Amino acid sequence: MNKLLFSHARIALKYGLKLLNLNSKDIILVPDFICDAILQPMNDLSIEYNFYSLNDDLTPDWLSVKKQLKANTKAILMIHYFGYPQNIKEFQNFCTEFNLLLIEDNAHGYGGKSNGEELGTFGDIGINSPRKNLNLLSGGQLVY
């Protein structure tokens, strides 16, 4: 596992998307409850994204996710909202079943853990934003 530091998590995401070789012909599945800052790197790289619905507890509505799958869908974004871990195994299994990359957004959970392992380290790439949990003016991290 490698970690790189950036000014913001959105910049880390942009470089992570480049590392994954995602391009304008690819689609990323993105939850419909999302900060526009996370969309900025995708827009900058002309990568398409399709929104999937969430349940009231901020977990994916997996039927909605499956409906968004296209032949050129390459990745899904998993967000640990407010630092609470998603069902990581469920996302990993979905990615295995549909041959997708897992992008893990842990911008609000820096330092958090799931089963003793750091959040942000379960995906093909992960992003953290330590500045949101620590007294920092800036800071983003890419884990790959």
C-alpha positions in Angstrom: 0.0 0.0 0.0 1.3 3.4 -1.0 0.2 6.8 0.2 0.7 10.2 -1.5 -0.2 13.6 0.0 -2.0 16.4 -1.8 -3.5 19.7 -1.0 -7.1 18.3 -1.0 -8.8 14.9 -1.4 -10.3 16.0 -4.7 -6.8 16.4 -6.1 -5.8 13.0 -4.7 -8.8 11.5 -6.4 -7.9 13.1 -9.8 -4.4 11.5 -9.6 -6.0 8.2 -8.4 -8.3 8.1 -11.4 -5.3 8.6 -13.7 -3.5 5.8 -11.9 -6.5 3.5 -12.7 -6.3 4.6 -16.3 -9.9 5.7 -16.4 -10.8 7.9 -19.3 -13.6 9.7 -21.2 -15.0 6.4 -22.5 -15.5 5.0 -18.9 -18.3 5.4 -16.4 -18.1 5.5 -12.7 -21.1 4.7 -10.5 -21.5 7.4 -7.9 -24.1 7.7 -5.1 -26.7 10.4 -5.6 -25.9 12.0 -2.2 -22.5 13.5 -2.9 -20.5 16.7 -2.6 -19.8 18.4 -5.9 -16.1 18.5 -5.0 -15.9 14.8 -5.7 -17.3 15.3 -9.1 -14.8 17.9 -10.1 -11.9 15.5 -10.9 -14.2 13.4 -13.0 -15.4 16.4 -14.9 -11.8 17.6 -15.3 -10.9 14.2 -16.8 -14.1 14.0 -18.9 -15.0 10.7 -17.1 -18.7 10.0 -17.2 -20.6 9.1 -14.0 -24.0 7.7 -13.3 -25.8 8.2 -10.1 -27.2 5.3 -8.0 -29.8 5.7 -5.3 -29.2 5.3 -1.6 -31.4 3.9 1.1 -32.4 6.1 4.1 -29.4 4.8 6.1 -27.0 5.9 3.2 -26.3 2.4 2.1 -26.6 1.6 -1.7 -29.9 0.6 -3.1 -28.3 -2.3 -5.0 -31.2 -2.6 -7.4 -30.6 1.0 -8.4 -26.8 0.3 -8.7 -27.4 -2.7 -11.0 -29.7 -0.6 -13.2 -26.9 1.9 -13.8 -24.4 -0.7 -15.1 -23.4 -0.3 -18.7 -20.8 -2.1 -20.8 -18.3 0.7 -20.2 -18.9 0.9 -16.4 -15.4 0.5 -14.9 -15.7 1.6 -11.3 -18.0 2.3 -8.3 -17.5 4.9 -5.6 -18.1 3.9 -2.0 -18.4 6.7 0.5 -18.0 6.2 4.2 -20.5 8.9 5.1 -19.5 10.9 8.2 -16.8 8.3 8.9 -19.2 5.4 9.3 -18.0 2.4 7.3 -20.1 1.1 4.5 -20.5 -2.7 4.2 -17.1 -3.0 2.5 -17.4 -6.7 1.8 -20.6 -6.1 0.0 -18.9 -3.5 -2.3 -16.0 -5.8 -2.9 -18.2 -8.7 -3.8 -20.2 -6.5 -6.2 -16.9 -5.3 -7.8 -15.8 -8.9 -8.2 -19.1 -10.0 -9.7 -19.2 -7.2 -12.3 -15.4 -6.7 -12.8 -15.4 -3.2 -11.4 -12.7 -1.1 -9.7 -13.6 0.1 -6.2 -12.9 3.8 -5.4 -13.1 4.4 -1.6 -14.0 7.9 -0.4 -13.0 8.2 3.2 -12.8 12.0 3.2 -14.9 12.3 6.4 -13.4 9.4 8.3 -9.6 9.9 8.4 -8.2 7.6 11.1 -11.3 5.4 11.2 -11.1 1.7 11.1 -13.2 -1.3 10.1 -12.3 -4.7 11.6 -9.0 -3.2 12.8 -8.0 -2.0 9.3 -7.8 1.7 8.2 -10.7 3.1 6.2 -9.5 4.3 2.9 -7.3 1.2 2.3 -9.9 -1.3 1.0 -10.5 0.0 -2.5 -8.3 -0.1 -5.6 -7.7 3.5 -4.6 -8.8 5.4 -1.5 -8.9 9.0 -0.6 -8.7 10.6 2.8 -9.0 14.2 3.9 -7.1 14.6 7.2 -7.9 18.3 7.3 -11.5 17.6 8.1 -10.6 15.7 11.3 -7.3 17.5 12.3 -6.6 21.1 12.8 -5.1 21.6 9.3 -5.7 24.2 6.6 -5.3 21.7 3.8 -4.5 18.0 3.2 -5.6 15.1 1.1 -4.3 11.6 0.8 -4.3 9.0 -2.0 -4.0 5.4 -1.0 -3.2 2.9 -3.8 
